[in-house]
Amino acid sequence: MFLVEGNNIILSRGDTGAMTITAEGYIFGPNDRALFSVRNQYGTIVIQRAFELVENAFTMTFFNADTDTQNPGNYTWDVRYVINPSYDDAGNIIDGDQVITPNDPMPFTLKAVVGDI
């Protein structure tokens, strides 16, 4: 199951899905990035991806490997927009001229499944 209800994401463990997120209130440039993150209940980031914004939007795709080893339960997610990001040697965003977080952390529910893939 993959379901997005408002800002709530509901996903069965190991399932796939995609959602497009559009940023509002700012026109992003070609070097700016959206950083999509999911944290578990212990505060550990379990999914994190950076995206180029095309016409102020990006598509987050969930793959089987993103959640197939995660425990079912309640997680949180958010998107942070990074203006002119700085990167570490591994290519991870570590800073930017501006970092904009438009929403409080939002619910991400990972549902249990019977089968195992």
ROTOR-95922 format. One record per residue (C-alpha): x negated, y negated, z; residue number from 1. Coordinates in pm, whole numbers, padded with zeros to 5 digits. Last residue first. Layout:
<site><x>X</x><y>Y</y><z>Z</z><pos>NUM</pos></site>
...
***
This chain:
<site><x>-01035</x><y>00967</y><z>-00054</z><pos>117</pos></site>
<site><x>-00871</x><y>01097</y><z>00262</z><pos>116</pos></site>
<site><x>-00499</x><y>01162</y><z>00289</z><pos>115</pos></site>
<site><x>-00281</x><y>01070</y><z>00587</z><pos>114</pos></site>
<site><x>-00322</x><y>00692</y><z>00588</z><pos>113</pos></site>
<site><x>-00347</x><y>00433</y><z>00866</z><pos>112</pos></site>
<site><x>-00268</x><y>00070</y><z>00790</z><pos>111</pos></site>
<site><x>-00516</x><y>-00220</y><z>00788</z><pos>110</pos></site>
<site><x>-00344</x><y>-00543</y><z>00885</z><pos>109</pos></site>
<site><x>-00501</x><y>-00876</y><z>00791</z><pos>108</pos></site>
<site><x>-00367</x><y>-01173</y><z>00983</z><pos>107</pos></site>
<site><x>-00491</x><y>-01529</y><z>00919</z><pos>106</pos></site>
<site><x>-00779</x><y>-01719</y><z>01076</z><pos>105</pos></site>
<site><x>-00691</x><y>-02091</y><z>01094</z><pos>104</pos></site>
<site><x>-00663</x><y>-02258</y><z>00758</z><pos>103</pos></site>
<site><x>-00843</x><y>-02512</y><z>00534</z><pos>102</pos></site>
<site><x>-01201</x><y>-02418</y><z>00624</z><pos>101</pos></site>
<site><x>-01426</x><y>-02667</y><z>00442</z><pos>100</pos></site>
<site><x>-01805</x><y>-02647</y><z>00447</z><pos>99</pos></site>
<site><x>-01990</x><y>-02950</y><z>00310</z><pos>98</pos></site>
<site><x>-02343</x><y>-03003</y><z>00178</z><pos>97</pos></site>
<site><x>-02384</x><y>-02628</y><z>00212</z><pos>96</pos></site>
<site><x>-02513</x><y>-02359</y><z>00443</z><pos>95</pos></site>
<site><x>-02614</x><y>-01991</y><z>00464</z><pos>94</pos></site>
<site><x>-02468</x><y>-01844</y><z>00146</z><pos>93</pos></site>
<site><x>-02621</x><y>-01500</y><z>00087</z><pos>92</pos></site>
<site><x>-02859</x><y>-01450</y><z>-00206</z><pos>91</pos></site>
<site><x>-03102</x><y>-01219</y><z>-00025</z><pos>90</pos></site>
<site><x>-03365</x><y>-01495</y><z>00005</z><pos>89</pos></site>
<site><x>-03113</x><y>-01720</y><z>00181</z><pos>88</pos></site>
<site><x>-02874</x><y>-01946</y><z>-00009</z><pos>87</pos></site>
<site><x>-02769</x><y>-02310</y><z>00010</z><pos>86</pos></site>
<site><x>-02424</x><y>-02407</y><z>-00113</z><pos>85</pos></site>
<site><x>-02327</x><y>-02720</y><z>-00312</z><pos>84</pos></site>
<site><x>-01982</x><y>-02752</y><z>-00154</z><pos>83</pos></site>
<site><x>-01878</x><y>-02443</y><z>00039</z><pos>82</pos></site>
<site><x>-01511</x><y>-02350</y><z>00064</z><pos>81</pos></site>
<site><x>-01422</x><y>-02121</y><z>00350</z><pos>80</pos></site>
<site><x>-01157</x><y>-01856</y><z>00307</z><pos>79</pos></site>
<site><x>-01009</x><y>-01667</y><z>00600</z><pos>78</pos></site>
<site><x>-00933</x><y>-01322</y><z>00732</z><pos>77</pos></site>
<site><x>-00829</x><y>-01155</y><z>01055</z><pos>76</pos></site>
<site><x>-00810</x><y>-00787</y><z>01154</z><pos>75</pos></site>
<site><x>-00541</x><y>-00578</y><z>01319</z><pos>74</pos></site>
<site><x>-00565</x><y>-00201</y><z>01308</z><pos>73</pos></site>
<site><x>-00672</x><y>00101</y><z>01107</z><pos>72</pos></site>
<site><x>-01040</x><y>00182</y><z>01154</z><pos>71</pos></site>
<site><x>-01272</x><y>00102</y><z>00864</z><pos>70</pos></site>
<site><x>-01438</x><y>00376</y><z>00657</z><pos>69</pos></site>
<site><x>-01207</x><y>00351</y><z>00353</z><pos>68</pos></site>
<site><x>-01183</x><y>-00027</y><z>00388</z><pos>67</pos></site>
<site><x>-01407</x><y>-00201</y><z>00135</z><pos>66</pos></site>
<site><x>-01506</x><y>00127</y><z>-00037</z><pos>65</pos></site>
<site><x>-01162</x><y>00162</y><z>-00196</z><pos>64</pos></site>
<site><x>-01194</x><y>-00180</y><z>-00359</z><pos>63</pos></site>
<site><x>-01013</x><y>-00501</y><z>-00267</z><pos>62</pos></site>
<site><x>-01021</x><y>-00768</y><z>-00537</z><pos>61</pos></site>
<site><x>-01020</x><y>-01134</y><z>-00442</z><pos>60</pos></site>
<site><x>-00931</x><y>-01353</y><z>-00739</z><pos>59</pos></site>
<site><x>-01053</x><y>-01711</y><z>-00752</z><pos>58</pos></site>
<site><x>-00891</x><y>-02052</y><z>-00800</z><pos>57</pos></site>
<site><x>-00981</x><y>-02422</y><z>-00830</z><pos>56</pos></site>
<site><x>-00973</x><y>-02413</y><z>-01213</z><pos>55</pos></site>
<site><x>-01237</x><y>-02142</y><z>-01191</z><pos>54</pos></site>
<site><x>-01392</x><y>-02124</y><z>-00845</z><pos>53</pos></site>
<site><x>-01706</x><y>-01914</y><z>-00821</z><pos>52</pos></site>
<site><x>-01666</x><y>-01651</y><z>-00555</z><pos>51</pos></site>
<site><x>-01854</x><y>-01538</y><z>-00245</z><pos>50</pos></site>
<site><x>-01767</x><y>-01208</y><z>-00080</z><pos>49</pos></site>
<site><x>-01737</x><y>-01087</y><z>00278</z><pos>48</pos></site>
<site><x>-01579</x><y>-00772</y><z>00417</z><pos>47</pos></site>
<site><x>-01647</x><y>-00616</y><z>00759</z><pos>46</pos></site>
<site><x>-01746</x><y>-00932</y><z>00948</z><pos>45</pos></site>
<site><x>-01781</x><y>-00838</y><z>01314</z><pos>44</pos></site>
<site><x>-01570</x><y>-01033</y><z>01564</z><pos>43</pos></site>
<site><x>-01476</x><y>-00732</y><z>01778</z><pos>42</pos></site>
<site><x>-01118</x><y>-00722</y><z>01642</z><pos>41</pos></site>
<site><x>-01252</x><y>-00686</y><z>01289</z><pos>40</pos></site>
<site><x>-01339</x><y>-00979</y><z>01065</z><pos>39</pos></site>
<site><x>-01248</x><y>-01034</y><z>00698</z><pos>38</pos></site>
<site><x>-01422</x><y>-01300</y><z>00490</z><pos>37</pos></site>
<site><x>-01370</x><y>-01481</y><z>00157</z><pos>36</pos></site>
<site><x>-01635</x><y>-01746</y><z>00079</z><pos>35</pos></site>
<site><x>-01527</x><y>-01985</y><z>-00197</z><pos>34</pos></site>
<site><x>-01815</x><y>-02142</y><z>-00385</z><pos>33</pos></site>
<site><x>-01928</x><y>-02474</y><z>-00530</z><pos>32</pos></site>
<site><x>-02184</x><y>-02477</y><z>-00814</z><pos>31</pos></site>
<site><x>-01931</x><y>-02533</y><z>-01096</z><pos>30</pos></site>
<site><x>-01756</x><y>-02818</y><z>-00914</z><pos>29</pos></site>
<site><x>-01449</x><y>-02805</y><z>-00694</z><pos>28</pos></site>
<site><x>-01164</x><y>-03055</y><z>-00717</z><pos>27</pos></site>
<site><x>-01019</x><y>-03103</y><z>-00369</z><pos>26</pos></site>
<site><x>-00673</x><y>-03099</y><z>-00214</z><pos>25</pos></site>
<site><x>-00569</x><y>-02748</y><z>-00310</z><pos>24</pos></site>
<site><x>-00750</x><y>-02418</y><z>-00344</z><pos>23</pos></site>
<site><x>-00584</x><y>-02133</y><z>-00534</z><pos>22</pos></site>
<site><x>-00613</x><y>-01774</y><z>-00414</z><pos>21</pos></site>
<site><x>-00551</x><y>-01485</y><z>-00652</z><pos>20</pos></site>
<site><x>-00485</x><y>-01146</y><z>-00498</z><pos>19</pos></site>
<site><x>-00608</x><y>-00802</y><z>-00591</z><pos>18</pos></site>
<site><x>-00541</x><y>-00448</y><z>-00474</z><pos>17</pos></site>
<site><x>-00704</x><y>-00120</y><z>-00380</z><pos>16</pos></site>
<site><x>-00633</x><y>00131</y><z>-00106</z><pos>15</pos></site>
<site><x>-00896</x><y>00276</y><z>00126</z><pos>14</pos></site>
<site><x>-00701</x><y>00213</y><z>00447</z><pos>13</pos></site>
<site><x>-00350</x><y>00089</y><z>00359</z><pos>12</pos></site>
<site><x>-00346</x><y>-00286</y><z>00312</z><pos>11</pos></site>
<site><x>-00131</x><y>-00561</y><z>00458</z><pos>10</pos></site>
<site><x>-00242</x><y>-00922</y><z>00402</z><pos>9</pos></site>
<site><x>-00049</x><y>-01194</y><z>00582</z><pos>8</pos></site>
<site><x>-00083</x><y>-01549</y><z>00444</z><pos>7</pos></site>
<site><x>00264</x><y>-01550</y><z>00286</z><pos>6</pos></site>
<site><x>00345</x><y>-01180</y><z>00258</z><pos>5</pos></site>
<site><x>00066</x><y>-01006</y><z>00064</z><pos>4</pos></site>
<site><x>00114</x><y>-00633</y><z>00021</z><pos>3</pos></site>
<site><x>-00115</x><y>-00350</y><z>-00081</z><pos>2</pos></site>
<site><x>00000</x><y>00000</y><z>00000</z><pos>1</pos></site>
***
